[in-house]
Amino acid sequence: MKYVDSVLLPDERVIHSAKVHWFVLAPPALWLSLWIWVSSLGEPGARPSSLGGILFLVGVYYLAKAVILRRNTELTVTSKRVIAKFGVIRRNTIELNLNKVESFNVQQGIFGRMFDFGTVAINGTGGVRTPVPHIAEPLEFRREVGSAIDAAQSRVDGTAKAA
């Protein structure tokens, strides 16, 4: 069960969920490719070099880190809140009511622009700033948050006028 599903309030529904982009797997793939290349340089049957072992260990470390990041990061906008969850053993969660979202920033480098990923930073009232890196389609997520904020504001304005 996803974290978001376990914390939904009554009458709250998920509008959009973002995922960590596959590009986080690129650095481990590079390290493991270097390991394969260095390993192929030696003579057949020769003892592997310590450089090859180091490259392999670094590649496996970054691969495990990337897989854990992809599987355990959740960023969701609901009809009432923006919810972010990170981590496995040490879990960090941010749950920000839509009416407390002050601004929403998207930062993309050159690779982020090319492959459509970036860091999404949610700025809440009171100085709360939550950056979430490596999010796929960050501009789409920002658009969904903006729509959810507008819809929540319309409900509040409609309720205030009716009362």
N, C-alpha and C positions, 0 to 999 in steps of 0.2 A: 504494500500500500504506500502510495506517495504521501509525503508529509502534508502537502496542501490538502489532500482529501481528508486527512485526519483533523484538520483545524478549521474546516469550513463552518461558518455560522449558519443558523437557520435563515432561509431565504437568500443565501449567498450562492452565486454560481461562478464557475471559472469562465472567464472571457477569452484569455489567451495565455499560453505557456510558452516560454522560451527555452531553448536548449543550448548547451555548450557546443560550439562549432567543432567540426571534425579536425580543424586545423591544429588543435592542441596535440594531435598525434604526429604532426610533422617533425618536431625536434627529436622525439624518440626514433622515428623512422630514419632520420639523418644519422643519428649515433649508431644505430644498428647497421645501416648501410656502410658506414665507415668501418665497423667491425668486420663485416663480410669482405670488404675490399682489402683491409690489412691482413685478414686471415688467408686470403687468396694469394698474397704476395710470396709467402713462404714455399719451400719445396714440399711436394706431397710426402706425407708421413713424418715431416719434421715437427718438432715440439712447438706448440703455439707460443707466440711472443706474449710478454706481459702487457704490451700495449693493446693487443687484441683483447685480452681479458679485461682490461680497464674499460675499453670502449664498450664491450658487451655489458659489463655491470652498470655503467652509466646509462646505456640505452635501455636496459631493463628497468632501472630505477625511474627514469623519466616516463617510460611506457606505463608503469604501474601508477605513477602519479597522475598521468593524463587520463587513464581509464577511470580512476577513482573520482577525479574532478568531473568527468562527463556523466558518470552514473549518479553522483550524489549532489549535484548542484541543481536547484530548482528555482526558477524565477517565473512567477505567475501574477497576472492581474485578474482580480475577481470583480464582482459588481460592487464590492465595498472596500477592498484593500489591495495593496501591492504586497506580495509575500515573496521573500527570498530566503533560501535555506542552503547552507554550505556545510560540508564536512561529514565525517562518518563517526569517528570516535569522539571528537570534540565538535559538537554541532553548534553552528551560529545561525540564528534566525532573525529576520527583520520582518515585522508586520506593520505596515504603515497605512492608516486609513486614507482613502482617496482625498478627503478634504484636508489632509495634512501634508499632501505632496505640494511642495513649493515650486520646484523645477525638476527638469529631467534632462540630463546631459548624455550625449553619445560621443565617445572618442574612438576614432578609427585611424590607424596608421595606414601605410601604403598597402601592406598585405591585407589588412582589414577591409580596405576599400575594394581590393581586387577579389577577395573571397567572401565578402559580405559578412564580416563579424566585427565586434568591437566591445569596448567597455561601456556598460550602461551604468550611470551614476544617478541615483535617486536622491534628491535633496528634499528633506522634510523640514517643517517648521521647527524652530528650536535648534537649528544647526546640525541636524542629523543628516549625514552624507553616507550613502551606501554604494560603493563601486562594486559592480559585478563584471569581472573580465571574461573575455572569450565568448560572448553571447552571439549566437547565429541570428542574422536578420535583426540587428538592433533598431533600425529605423522603423521596421514593422512593429516591434514591441513598443517603441515610443508612441507610435500612432495609436495603438490599441489602448495604451494608458491614457492618452489624451481624450480618446472617445469615451472611455469609462469615467473619467473625471467630468467631462461635459454631461454625460447621462446622469451621474450622481448629483451634479449641481442642478440640473433641470428638475430632478425629483425633489430636491430640497426647496428650490424656488417655487415649484408647483404646490408643494405642501404648505409653504409659508403663505402663499397667496390664497389658498383655499381656507386657511384658518383665520 
